[in-house]
Each structure stands twice: as structure tokens, then as C-alpha cells.
Amino acid sequence: MDKKSLDKNSSIEWLKSGKILIHPTESIWGFGCDAFNVSAVNKIFEIKKRDKQKNLILLSNSIESIEKELCFLSNDDKKFLSKYWPGPYTFLIKYNKNIPAHLKNESNKIALRVSNHLPVRTLLDGFSGFMVSTSVNISGQRNINDLDEILNYFEYDELAYYDESLGSNNKPSQIIDLESKAIIRA
């Protein structure tokens, strides 16, 4: 496998070309791709051996982008979210009818996060889209957080990594249902 190390600009172009990017988050390495690219999203499901019924987290650069493209947010919702975002919190939010079919699910909600991790923020500012972000592992197995192990384990030609640092959090983002405020993952 060609182990490509990419800077910010190359990572942005990589995402735009429909390829899979290993990227740092606040706590773990993630597989990322252009969320609106069906082929790239399907490739992540394939690489992870993940059930397509399971939600994926989408990263966005702002609450405004989420509201404009994916979800209706009341003023109370925006006020509530602004207490947590940017930050290491993922929210399940009811999506609007304009969301691409491949991102829809039985719950009618999508998992969204506006990260406070600087490498992710700068990547998303340049990408100016929504990026899938899911843990680097085989679905149901432990997360792999050693970059060398990741690059040796996953055999996929169009895989590269954004050469930046992981955040200092010691666990993946908390997941909260925006509507009920229930904590889905602590």
C-alpha cells in the first residue's frame, strides 16, 4: 500500500477527489470522506465491514452550515448547541428532506459534530463541505490509534492520512440526542 502523508491542502484535494482520508480527531484517528460522495461513503462501510444501517458521524465547520444544508434548527436548538460546539460533542439531529438518500436512516436523525480540534477545523474550513468521520477499526472491534498499525492493517490503495496531531481527549466524542437531551454514548 502506498502510505501517503498529506498536508492540509493535499488532504482537502484528496477528500474532494472522493478518496478516504485517515484524520486526527479530538481523541482518535478517524476514517473520513466527502459525506455527499456515495461511492466514498460506501467505501468506508466496506473498509470497516460496517452494517449500512449504522449511522455515521458527519463533521461540519459550523452550526450555520448544518442548518443551511441538513437540519432545521430552532433558535433554542442553536442556543443549546452553541454551548457545546465547537467541541467534542456529537448530536443526533432530525434531518431535513434535502439530505442525500445514502445518509438517511430509520431514525430520521443524523449524527453531527462541529469539532474544536484545530487540524479538523482547518481541514473543514478549506473543504467547505461535510466530512464523514468514523473510528479507524473494523466495526465492533477496538479502535486502532497507532498510525503505523493503521497504515499496515488497512489494505486499500486510495487511503492517505492527514499528517497532524491527535487531540488530547482520552475517549471518543459524547453522543447526545438533541431532541430528548439523552446521552447515547458517554
N, C-alpha and C positions, 0 to 999 in steps of 0.2 A: 504494500500500500504506500502511496506517496503521502508522506506526512507533511502537509502544508501548514506552515506557520504564517498567519496573516496579520497585518496591521489593521487599524480601523478602516481606512479607505478600501483596502482589498477585501476586508470582511463584508463591508457594505455591498460591494460589487458581487461578491460570492453569493450573498443572500438574494440579491436582485436577479441573479442568473439561475435561481431555482435549486441551489445546492444546499447541503446540510452543513451547518457550522456548529462546532463544539465551542461553547462560550462560557465564560465565568458568570456566576450569579452572586448574590449576597452570601451564599453558603456552599453551593455545589456546582459542579460542571453540568451544563445542560446541552441537549441537542436543540438546535434552533433552525428555523427556516421561515421563509415568507409564508405567513398564515393563509394568504389568499391563493397560493400556488398549490393546487390539488395534488399534483404529482409529487411535490416536495413533502407535503404533509403525509401522503401515503407512504413515502419512502421512510419517514420517521417511524410510522407504525410498523413497517416491515423490519427495519433495523432493530427495533426494541422488542419485536414479537409481541406487540401490544394489541389488545382487543379494540377494534374500532369504535366500540360503544363507550369506551372510557374517554372522559374529557381530556383535553389538552389545555395547558395554560397558555394564554396569549399575553405578550408583553407589549405595552404601549408607552409612548413618550409623554402622554398627558390625559387627564380626565376629559379634556375638551375633544381630543381625537376619538376617545371611546364613545362619547355622547354623539358626536357627529356621524360616526360610521357604524356603530354596533348596537348601542343601547340607549333607550330613553332613560334619562336620569332626572329625577325631580330636584328641586332646589335643596330639599332636605337630604337626598341621597348625595348630592355633590358636597354639601357641607360636611356630612358624615365621612365621606371618602377622603376629603381633604385633610382630615385628622390623621389618616393613615398613609396617604400617598403624597409624595413618593416614599416608599418604604417596603419592607419585606413582608407585605400582606397581599394575599390573593383573595379576590372576592368573586363569588358566584353571582352573576347578574343576569337578569332576564334580557335576552337579546331581541332586537327588532326584526322585522320581516325581511330586511335587506341583507341579512347576514348570508354569506355563501352557504350553499347546501351542505358542503362537506364539513362545516363546523357546527351544524345543527345536531341536536341530540334529544333524547326523550324528556329531559328535564326542562328544556327551553331556556337553559341558562348556560352562560359561558364563563370560564374561569379567567379573570383578568388581573394584571398587576402593573402598576407604574412603579418601577424599581428606583431605589435611591443609590444603587451601586454605580459609581461613575463610569466604568467601562461599558456597562449596559446602556446607560443614559446617552453617552456619546455615540454609541453604535446606533441606537434608535433615532436619535436626532438626525443622523446622516441618512439612515434608511428610510425614514419617514413613512413607515407602514407598521403593520402588526407582525410580530415575530412569535412563532410557536416557541415555547420553552418547556422542555420536559427533561427529567433527570437522565443522566447518562448511565444506563443499565439495561439489562434485559428485564422486561416487565415482571414485577413481582420479586425480583432479586435485589441484592444490595446495590446501593449507588457506588459507582466507581469514581473516586475522587483523585486518583493519581493519573496525571496526564499521560505519562509513558504507558501505563497499563491500559488506558483508554485507547490510545493510538495503536497498541499492539493487539488489542482484543477485537476491535470492530474492523471487519474486512469490507470496506466499501470505498471504491475509488474516488468518489466525489465527496470526500469528507476532509474538512480542514478545521483548524482551530484559531480562534481569535486570541492572539498572544497577549493576554492581560492577566491580572491577578484575581484570584477569588476574593470574595468579601470575607469578613471575619466572623460572620454568624456561624453557629455550630449546628444548625438544623435548617431544613428547607422552610420555605415561607408558610406562615399560618394561613389556612383557608377558612374564610368566613362567608356565610350566605348573607348577602346584602339585605334581602327581604326579611328574613327571620332573625338575623344577627347571630345565628347559631354558629358555633365554631365546629367546622367539619374536620379540620386537621390542626392540632395544637402545635 
